[in-house]
Amino acid sequence: MRKRVVITGLGVAAPNGVGIPAFRTAIKTGLSGIRHDPQLETLQFSCQINGKPDVPESLQLAYLDPLELRNFNSNGILYGLIAGIDAWKDAQLPISSGEPDWDSGTIFGAGSAGVDKLREAIYKVDDLQVRRLGSTVVPQTMASGISAWLGGKLGLGNQVTTNSSACITGAESLLMAYERIVSGRATRMLAGSTSDSGPYIWGGFDALKVCTFKHNDNPAAGSRPMSATASGFVPGSGAGALLLESLDSALERGVPIYAEVLGGHVNSGGQRGDGSMTAPNSMAVQRCITGALHHAGVSAQEIDAINGHLTATGKDALEIENWSVALGRKGKDFPYINALKSMIGHCLSASGSIELVAAVLQLKEDFLFPNINCEDLHPAISAIVDEEKIPMQLLYKELNLIAKASFGFGDVNACIILKKYK
C-alpha cells in the first residue's frame, strides 16, 4: 500500500486576505480583493483593476530582516515567503538553526521571478552601472528564487525546487510533493506557488485582450466566472502554500490534520484538436479528471464539490461541460461548484495553490463559499447544472470529497482529489 499523505499546514497571501484567519473570513463573506489600480490607468491598460495582496512594510519585516528588505524588490518571492513560512508554522514545525531538516523539502512554483528587480537591473546595465547591481539581483530573479529563499529560511535539507507550468503550477506542485512523500523520499514537503504582481506581468494578458475592460469603475463586480456578462479575467497575484506530510508523521507529532490528499492527475492536450496554446483540448481535460478519480480510487458519484478553474472568460461553459461529461453527472446530480476567482481574480501561477487553500478550508469546516458576480448565470451553464448547485450565498454542507482542477496556457491540466480526514 502506498503511504497516505495529509495536509497539516496552510498559508496564504491573497488579494482578499493575507493569513488564514483573514482569508477564511473573506471567502465566507464573499469579500472581493479586486481594486482599481491608478498605475494601470496611467499606463493606459484596457483593464485598470487587479487583485494583489496588501502587505505593509511592518508585515514584510516579519519575514525579511531590515537588511534583506533594504534591497528587496521581488513581490512574488515576498508573497511566497509569507504563505510558505505561515504554512510551516501552522503545521507546528520548528525552524532549526543547526543541521538541515533532511526529511523536509519544498516544491514551490512560480511563473516568473523578480520582474521588477530584473527591470531595475536592466536599467543599471544599460546605463553602464553593472558594478552597482549589488549581490541580491540573482537570488531575486532566478526562476527558483522562491524555493531557494524558503529553503534557507526554513533550513530544508530534502528536495528544494521550483516548478513552472502556467496556471496549473500550484496544483502540479502539490501533486509533485505528494509523489515524493508517497515514494518514501521525503517525510514532509511544502507545496505551493506564487505570482509576481505589476504591469510587467499583466501587460501581456491585457495585450491579448483576455482581461475585462468593462468594470474599471466597479472593481468588485469585475471578475464574473460563470456569468452571462463575463467579459474576461481580472489579473491577480499572491501565493498559497500547503504543508504535506505522511500520515504516520502527522500522527506521531500529534498535530491537527486539515485533509487527506488521495491523488490526482496531470496531462496535456498536446495543442491538438480543439486545444491550442490558450485553449484546452476537451478530451484531455476529461481524461485528466477521470485519471484523477482513478488514481485516487474514488468514483465520480462520490465527489461532493468542485473547486473549478473558471476564469470568467468564454471557456467557463466549456469547463462545466467537460466536468459533466467526465463525471457523467448533470442537473441536480451535478456536484456543488464554486469559483474563487470571483473574489480574487486570476492569480496566474499562484491561482491553483490559493484555490487549494480555499478548498481545504471548505472541506475541513464543511462550508461552500459563495460564487459572487454570477447572479446572471450563463444559459449554457444553467442548461447543464441546476442553479442550486452553484451557491450564491455561504452554504454549510457536510463534505467528504472535493475535486480541484486547474487548466493552463500550453494546453496543460491538473486535477486533485481531496478527502476529509476522519
N, C-alpha and C positions, 0 to 999 in steps of 0.2 A: 504494500500500500504506500502511496506517495504521502509525504509529510503534509499535514494540514497547516495552512497559513492563515493568520488572523491579523487584524489591524488594531493596534494598541495606542496609536498617537495620531493626532490631526493638527495641522497648522494651515493658516490661510492669510493671504494679503489680497483681498478682493476689492473691487470698486465700491461695494456697498458695505464693507466691514473688514477691518484688519483685526485678526484674532478671532478665535472660535466663538466667544460669547457675543461679540458684536455681529458677526456673520450669521450666527444662528437666529438672533433676533430679527435681522434684516430679511432673511429668506422667509421666515414665518409670517412677517408682516407685509411682505411684498414691497419692501423698500428698494427703490431704484438707486443705483450708484452712478447713473449717467448724467453728465452735466455739460453745459456749454463751455467751450474752450476758446478764449479770446485769441490765443496764438493761431489756432486753425483758421479763425476768421481773418486775421491779419494776413495769413499766407494764402488766402482765397481758396481754401478747400471747399468742395461741394458739401461735404459732411463736416459740420463745425461742432459736433458733440462727440463725447467719448466717455469711456469708463476707466478710471485709474484710481488705485488706492491712495488714500490720504495718509501720508507718512511724514509727520512733522519731524524736525531735527531732534527734538527731545526723544522721540521714539527710535530714530535711527541710532542714537547713542547707546541704546540697549543692545545693539547687535554689532556695532562698529566702534572701536575706540576713537578718541579725538584725532589721533594721528592718521588712522586709516581714513577717517571721514574727510579730512582736510583736502585730500587729493582724489576723492571718490566721485565718479560721475557715470555710474552704471546702474540705472534704476532697476533693471531686470535682475541683476545679482542681488541688489538690496531686497527686492520682494522675495526672492528665493531664500535668502538668509532668514528673513522673518518667518516664513512658512516652515522652512526646514528645522530651524532651531526650536521653534514652538512645538512642532510635532515630536521632536526628540524629548523635550521636557515634559510634554503631555503624556508620553509613554513612561515617565518616571525613570528615565535613564540618566546615569551620571555622565558628566563630561570630565574625562580623565586628563590630568595634566602630565601624566607619566607615559607609560607604554601605550602604543596604539591599541585600539579595540579591534583585535584581529577577527572577531566574529561579526563585526558590523561594517556595512558599506553603504553606498548610495548610488542610485541611478536617477539622476535629476536632469530632466531635459530642458532644452531651450531652442527657440527658433533663430535667435541671433544673440549677440552678447555685446554690451557696451557700445551701442551705436553712437551715443552722444560722446563717449570718451574717444571713440575712433575718429569722429568728426573733429574733435579738439586736436587730436594728434595729427590728422591730415593737414590742418591749417598750419601747425607748427612746422611740419616737414616742408610744406610749400613755401613757407616764409624763411627757410634756411635756418630753422631753430631746432634741428634734430637733437642737439645736446641738451635741450631744455625739456625733452619729453618726460624725463623722470623714470622712476623704476616701477610705476604702477600701471603703465599702459597695457602691457602684455597680459597680466592676470585679470584685467578688467575687460579685455576684448577678445581673448581666446574663446573658441567655441565651448570648451569645457570649463569655462571660468566659474560657473555656479557650483559644479560638483567639486572643483578644486578648493573653492572657498569653504564650502560646507565640510569637506574632508579635513581641512585644517582646523576649523572652529570646533569640530566635534571629535577630532582625533581618530578618524575612521581608518582601520587597517585592512579591511576587506576590499572588494572591488569599489573603485571610485571613478565614475564615468558619467558622460552626458550623452543622451540620445537626442535625435532631432528628426521628426517626421511630420512636419507641418502641424495640422490641428489635432492629430491623434497622438502627439508627443506624450501628453500626460497619461493617457490610458496605456500606451505602449510601455512607458517607464514602469508602471505598476506591474504589468504582466512580466516584464523582464526581471524585475525584483522578485516577483513571486516564483518564477522558474529557478532563480538562483537559490532560494531557500528550499524549494521542493527537492532540488538536486543534492542538497546537503552541503553546498559550498559556502553557505552563509547561514547565520542564525537570525540576523536582523538586517533589513535593508530599508533605507529611507528612500521612498519613491516620490517623485513629484515633477513639476515642470514650472517654468517661469517665462514671462514675456516682457521685453522692454516696452516702455511707453514713449510716445512722442511722434512728431510729424515725419521723422525719417523712417519710422516703422510703418506708419499708417498711410503715407503718401501714395505708395504703390497701389494699395487697395482702392484709394479714392480715384486714382487714375483708371483703374479697371472698371469703375462705375458699379461696384458691388456694394457700396455703402449708401445708406439712406441720405437724402438731402432735404427731405420734406418736414423735418421736425427740429430744425435749428432753433426755433423759438419755443419749443416744448420738449426739452431733452428727455424727460421721464417717459414720454409716450413714444420715443423714437424706435426702441427695439421691440418688434412685434412678431415674434415667432408664431406660426400657425394662423396668423390674422389675414383676412382678405385684403387689408390695406397695408400689409408689409411691403416695404419699398427698398429693402437692402439692410445689411447688418450695420450695427454701431461698433466701431473699433474699440477694443478694450485692452487691458493689461493687468498683470498681477501674478500671483503664484499660489499653488496649493501643494500640500505635502501630506503623505501618509506613511506612518511607521509600520512596516510589515515585519512580523516575526513568526517563527514556528509556534504552533500551539503549545508544544512541550515547554518552550522557553517562557511563554506568557504565563502558563500555569505555575511553573516553577517560581517565577518572580511574583506571582500573586497580584498582577495588575488587571485593571478593568479591560474588557475586550469590547471594541465597538462593533465589529462584524467579522465574518469569515470570507475569504476570497476562495470561491470554488473553482475558478478557472476562467478561461476566455480564449479569444482567437484574434489573430492579426492576419490580414491578407491584402491583396491589391487586385484591382480590376485590369491592370496592365494597360490602361488607357485604350481599351478596345471596346467595341460595341457602342453603348451609349456613354461610356466612360471617356474622360479626357483629363487634361491637366487640372481643370477646375470643376469637372462634373463627375459624379460617381457612376460606376458601372453597376447597375441594379442587381445583376446576378451575383456580382462579387459581394455586395452589401448583404444580400440574403444569405449567401454562403458563409459570410463572417458571423452572422447572428446564429445560424444553425450550427456552425462549427463551435461557437462558444457554448451553446447548450450541450452539445455532445461532450466537449471536454470537461464541462462542469458536472456532467452526469445528471442533468435535470431535464424535464420535459417542458415544452412550450407552454403547456397549460398551467404550469406551476408558477410562472412569472406573475408577480403581483403588480409591479410597476416598472415603467421605463423612464430613465432619465435620458432624454434624447439629445442629439447634436443640435438640430433645429435652429438655424441661423437667422431666420427672418428674411429669407430670400425665396425665389421661386422654386427652390428644391425641397421646401418643407413638406409639401403634399406628396412628393415622390418618396421622401423618407418614411412618411406614415404608411404609404402603400407597401414599401419594402418590408417594414415591420409586420404588417398584416399578412403578407404572403409568407414570410419566413416563419411566423408563429402559427399561421393557419387560424387567426382569430380576427374578428371584426365586430362592429356594433357594440352591444352591451358586453360581449365576451372579450373585447379588447382590454388589455391591462390599462391601469391608470398611467397617464403620461404627462410629464411636465418639462419645461424648458427654462433653465436658469438664465439663459442669455436675455430673457425679457427684462431682467433686473440689472445685469452687469455688462451687457453687450457681448461681443465675440472677442474673448481674450487670447485668441490665436493659439500659440503653442502652450499657453497656460490654461486654456479652456478646459481640457479634459481633467486635469488634476483638481481645479477649483470645483468643477461639477461633480467629481468623485467625492470630494469632501462633503458636498451638499447631499449626495446620495447616501453616504454612510450615516450622516446625522439623521436623515429621514428613517432609515432602516432601524437604527438604534432606538429612536424615540417615537416610532410609529406615527409619523405625520407625513403629509404631502404638501409641499409649499405651493402657493398659488401661481398659476400662469397669469401674469398681468399683460395687459395690452392685446388680448385676443378675444375681447367680447364679441367681435365680428368674425367669428371663426370662418376660415376659408371653406367654401362649399365643397371643394374636392376632398377636404379632410373630414368634414361632418358627414360626407357620404360613406366614409369608411369607419369612423369611430363615433360612438354615441357621445354626445356632448358632456354627459355626466362623468365620463372618463377623463375629461380634461378640466380638472378643478380650477375654478376662478377665485376661490377663497381657500384659506387654510383648511385642510381636511385631516382629521385624526383618523387613522385607519391602521389596523393591525397588518403589519407587513412581514413577510418571510424571505422573499427573493426579489431583488431589484436587478434589472439589466441596464448597464450603462454603455452607450456606444459613442464613438467619435469617428468622423469621416473627414479626410483632409485633401488638400491640394496634392496632385500626383496620383489621385485615384487610389488612396490608401484608406484602410478601415481597421477599426479595433472595437471589440465588444468584450465586456467583463461581466461576470455573474457574481453578485454579492449576496451573502446569506446572513440573516440574523443569527448571532451566536447565542445559543441557549445552554 
